[in-house]
Amino acid sequence: MRHRISVSFNPEVQSTKFDENNEYTTKWLNIRKEYPSLPNEEGLLVDLSNSRKRALEVFSNI
């Protein structure tokens, strides 16, 4: 089963802070918790410093 997750890009999200484990401290971590059945859960934690195209490639595989 494929899940659709809407991703929007804005300065607030792109300047997201990281915790001590180098993981995002905002909605990105919550997405992983809300969809525990998704394969490759770590893939949800994309590096937002990458280009928009690369981030969309990652999310299109969900």
CYANA upper distance limits for C-alpha pairs under 8 A (distance plus 0.5 A):
  2 ARG  CA     62 ILE  CA      6.79
  3 HIS  CA     62 ILE  CA      6.85
  4 ARG  CA     62 ILE  CA      7.75
  5 ILE  CA     59 PHE  CA      8.07
  9 PHE  CA     13 VAL  CA      7.16
  9 PHE  CA     14 GLN  CA      7.48
  9 PHE  CA     52 ARG  CA      8.29
 10 ASN  CA     14 GLN  CA      6.65
 11 PRO  CA     15 SER  CA      6.55
 12 GLU  CA     16 THR  CA      7.06
 13 VAL  CA     48 LEU  CA      8.47
 14 GLN  CA     48 LEU  CA      6.05
 14 GLN  CA     49 SER  CA      7.40
 16 THR  CA     24 TYR  CA      7.11
 16 THR  CA     25 THR  CA      7.75
 16 THR  CA     26 THR  CA      7.56
 17 LYS  CA     24 TYR  CA      6.58
 17 LYS  CA     25 THR  CA      6.52
 17 LYS  CA     26 THR  CA      8.22
 18 PHE  CA     22 ASN  CA      5.70
 18 PHE  CA     23 GLU  CA      5.69
 18 PHE  CA     24 TYR  CA      5.13
 18 PHE  CA     25 THR  CA      6.09
 19 ASP  CA     23 GLU  CA      6.02
 19 ASP  CA     24 TYR  CA      6.86
 19 ASP  CA     25 THR  CA      6.49
 23 GLU  CA     29 LEU  CA      8.02
 23 GLU  CA     45 LEU  CA      7.70
 24 TYR  CA     28 TRP  CA      6.61
 24 TYR  CA     29 LEU  CA      6.72
 24 TYR  CA     45 LEU  CA      7.66
 25 THR  CA     29 LEU  CA      7.10
 26 THR  CA     30 ASN  CA      7.76
 27 LYS  CA     31 ILE  CA      6.76
 28 TRP  CA     32 ARG  CA      7.40
 28 TRP  CA     44 LEU  CA      7.49
 28 TRP  CA     45 LEU  CA      6.73
 29 LEU  CA     33 LYS  CA      7.14
 29 LEU  CA     45 LEU  CA      7.77
 30 ASN  CA     34 GLU  CA      6.54
 31 ILE  CA     35 TYR  CA      6.73
 31 ILE  CA     44 LEU  CA      8.04
 32 ARG  CA     36 PRO  CA      6.59
 32 ARG  CA     41 GLU  CA      6.61
 32 ARG  CA     42 GLU  CA      8.30
 32 ARG  CA     44 LEU  CA      7.19
 36 PRO  CA     41 GLU  CA      7.87
 38 LEU  CA     62 ILE  CA      7.81
 39 PRO  CA     62 ILE  CA      8.17
 40 ASN  CA     44 LEU  CA      8.31
 41 GLU  CA     45 LEU  CA      8.48
 43 GLY  CA     58 VAL  CA      7.28
 43 GLY  CA     59 PHE  CA      8.38
 44 LEU  CA     58 VAL  CA      8.07
 44 LEU  CA     59 PHE  CA      7.51
 46 VAL  CA     55 ALA  CA      6.87
 46 VAL  CA     58 VAL  CA      7.82
 47 ASP  CA     55 ALA  CA      7.96
 48 LEU  CA     52 ARG  CA      8.30
 48 LEU  CA     55 ALA  CA      7.43
 50 ASN  CA     54 ARG  CA      6.81
 50 ASN  CA     55 ALA  CA      7.22
 51 SER  CA     55 ALA  CA      6.95
 52 ARG  CA     56 LEU  CA      6.64
 53 LYS  CA     57 GLU  CA      6.75
 54 ARG  CA     58 VAL  CA      6.96
 55 ALA  CA     59 PHE  CA      6.92
 56 LEU  CA     60 SER  CA      6.42
 57 GLU  CA     61 ASN  CA      7.27
 58 VAL  CA     62 ILE  CA      8.05
